[in-house]
Amino acid sequence: MNQPQAQTTNQPGITWEQLIMSVSDLTAQGKLSEAVERALLALEMAETFQPDDRRLGLNLELLSELYYMTKQYSLGATTSIRLVELYKRTLGEAHSDTATVMLNAAMLFHSASRYKPAEDYYLKALTVNNDRNDQEQIRNIQIQYTRLLKECGRLQAAEAMNVQDPGGKERKLRRSGQFEAYPAENLNENRLNE
């Protein structure tokens, strides 16, 4: 399979997989601004693939996660809208991965203090997970949604949720199952030698 090549000034001929692996490596090293730059290069390349190519979704997920980690919540929220729509179109609205990215979108909007879209995404994610009876994810969504209600001064609604918030637990985005489904050998064989 012929992979499109990234045209970077210092390393021409890099594949998408190599860029994504370098994003993971840079993230693990705490070099988040460099990881964002690489993820954007990879996204530029992913835009040249067939419409709805699964690599585009993986790329958008990584970018959303990086924006969350770097507290660029508005950029992450905007990226997550596109990701949710992509997964709804390709996987279906009731798919667990779609629900995961809906929750991530809610958390990004919530962190950006954009409460209305955050609430909408929390409720959509809750609906999908209720239908799937995913109790762990339902509880996680309820905790996040209760926090939002309290921040908005809707204390009665928060109390009506009847959810114990463990508090203090660091919130982070979850990755969808698409990462596990993507052939690992495609990524592991393509590490950049930096």
C-alpha positions in Angstrom: 0.0 0.0 0.0 1.4 3.4 -1.0 1.4 5.8 1.9 1.2 9.5 1.3 4.4 11.2 2.5 4.6 14.3 4.8 6.6 17.0 3.3 8.4 18.6 6.3 11.4 20.8 5.9 13.7 18.6 8.0 12.4 15.1 7.2 10.7 14.6 3.8 9.1 11.3 3.1 7.7 10.6 6.5 4.6 8.4 6.6 1.4 9.2 8.6 2.1 6.2 10.9 5.6 7.5 11.6 4.2 10.9 12.5 1.6 9.4 14.8 4.2 7.2 16.6 6.4 10.3 17.1 3.3 12.1 18.6 3.0 9.2 21.1 6.7 9.3 21.9 6.8 13.1 22.3 3.7 12.9 24.5 5.3 10.3 26.7 8.3 12.5 27.0 6.2 15.5 28.1 7.0 17.4 24.9 3.4 18.4 24.3 3.9 21.4 22.1 6.1 19.4 19.7 3.5 16.6 19.9 0.8 19.0 18.8 2.9 20.2 15.9 3.5 16.6 14.7 -0.2 15.8 15.2 -1.1 18.7 13.0 1.3 17.6 10.3 -0.2 14.1 10.5 -3.7 15.7 10.2 -2.6 17.6 7.1 -1.6 14.3 5.6 -4.8 12.5 6.8 -6.8 15.1 5.0 -5.4 13.6 1.7 -6.7 10.1 2.4 -10.0 8.7 1.3 -13.1 10.4 2.9 -13.8 8.8 6.3 -10.5 7.0 6.5 -10.1 5.6 10.0 -6.7 7.3 10.4 -8.4 10.7 10.3 -10.5 9.7 13.3 -7.4 8.4 15.2 -5.6 11.7 14.3 -8.5 13.8 15.5 -8.7 11.8 18.8 -5.0 12.3 19.4 -5.2 16.0 18.6 -8.3 16.5 20.9 -6.4 14.7 23.7 -3.3 16.9 23.2 -5.4 20.1 23.3 -7.0 18.9 26.5 -3.6 18.1 28.0 -2.3 21.6 27.0 -5.4 23.3 28.2 -6.3 24.5 24.7 -9.9 23.5 25.4 -11.6 25.6 22.7 -9.4 24.1 20.0 -10.0 20.6 21.4 -13.8 21.3 21.5 -13.8 22.4 17.9 -11.8 19.3 16.9 -14.1 17.0 18.8 -17.2 18.2 17.0 -15.7 17.0 13.8 -14.6 13.7 15.4 -18.1 13.1 16.8 -19.7 13.7 13.4 -17.1 11.4 11.7 -17.8 8.6 14.2 -21.5 9.0 14.0 -21.3 8.7 10.2 -18.9 5.8 10.0 -19.6 3.8 13.2 -23.2 4.9 14.0 -24.6 7.0 16.8 -25.1 4.0 19.2 -21.5 2.8 18.9 -19.4 2.7 22.1 -16.6 4.6 20.4 -19.0 7.4 19.3 -20.2 7.6 22.9 -16.6 7.9 24.1 -15.8 10.8 21.8 -19.1 12.4 22.8 -18.0 12.3 26.4 -14.6 13.7 25.5 -16.3 16.5 23.6 -18.5 17.3 26.6 -15.4 17.4 28.8 -13.6 19.7 26.4 -16.6 22.1 26.2 -17.0 21.9 29.9 -13.4 22.8 30.5 -13.8 25.7 28.0 -16.7 26.9 30.2 -19.0 26.4 27.2 -21.8 24.8 29.3 -24.6 24.4 26.8 -22.7 22.3 24.3 -21.1 20.5 27.1 -24.4 19.6 28.6 -25.8 18.5 25.2 -22.8 16.1 24.7 -23.0 14.7 28.3 -26.7 13.9 27.7 -26.0 12.3 24.3 -23.2 10.2 25.7 -25.4 9.3 28.7 -28.2 8.2 26.4 -25.9 6.0 24.3 -24.3 4.4 27.3 -27.7 3.8 29.0 -28.8 2.0 25.8 -25.6 -0.1 26.0 -25.9 -0.6 29.8 -22.3 0.4 30.3 -22.4 1.1 34.1 -18.9 2.2 34.5 -19.1 4.8 31.7 -22.6 5.9 32.9 -21.2 6.6 36.4 -18.3 8.6 34.9 -20.7 10.7 32.8 -23.0 11.3 35.7 -20.1 12.5 37.8 -18.9 14.9 35.1 -22.4 16.1 34.4 -23.2 16.7 38.1 -20.0 18.8 38.3 -21.3 20.9 35.3 -24.7 21.4 37.0 -23.1 22.6 40.2 -20.8 25.0 38.3 -23.8 26.4 36.6 -25.6 26.9 39.9 -28.2 24.2 39.2 -27.8 22.6 42.6 -31.3 21.0 42.7 -30.7 19.3 39.4 -27.2 18.2 40.6 -28.8 16.8 43.8 -31.5 15.0 41.8 -28.7 13.1 39.9 -28.0 11.4 43.3 -24.4 10.8 42.3 -21.5 10.6 44.8 -18.6 12.6 43.4 -15.3 11.0 44.6 -13.8 14.5 44.1 -10.1 15.3 43.6 -9.8 12.7 40.8 -8.0 14.1 37.8 -10.3 14.2 34.8 -8.8 13.0 31.5 -10.1 12.0 28.1 -10.6 8.4 27.2 -9.5 6.9 24.0 -11.9 5.0 21.9 -11.5 1.4 20.9 -10.4 2.6 17.4 -6.8 2.7 18.8 -6.9 -1.0 19.7 -8.6 -1.9 16.4 -5.9 -0.2 14.3 -3.2 -2.7 13.4 -0.4 -2.2 15.9 2.2 -3.4 13.5 1.4 -0.5 11.2 2.4 1.9 14.0 5.2 0.0 15.8 7.2 -0.7 12.5 7.0 3.0 11.7 8.8 4.8 14.5 10.9 7.7 13.5 14.6 7.5 14.3 15.0 10.9 15.9 
